[in-house]
Amino acid sequence: MTITFYYYILQIKSSYFLHFLLKKFLAIQGDMKMVVSFKIDSRIKEAIQKLADKENRSLSNYIVTVLMKHLEEKDIDYKTPPKPSK
């Protein structure tokens, strides 16, 4: 399965490490959508799918929503586009 990232993101305490993972796996840049692929235990995927179903969301949408809430809780600004490097 391809959702391991979700499980580990909830365990992260360090904002620096979170920034590293986001740069590596999500590469959030403005409105640009990125495809992210990772492995996950089938039991975790099934549990996340049940949560998504309860909220009438797709699995992908549920995970993105949880990640955005986590970033907001950590006061990490993911909405402001990065400044272009010179």
Secondary structure by P-SEA (a helix, b strand, c coil): cccaaaaaaaacccaaaaaaaaaacccccccbbbbbbbcccaaaaaaaaaaaaaacccaaaaaaaaaaaaaaaacccccccccccc
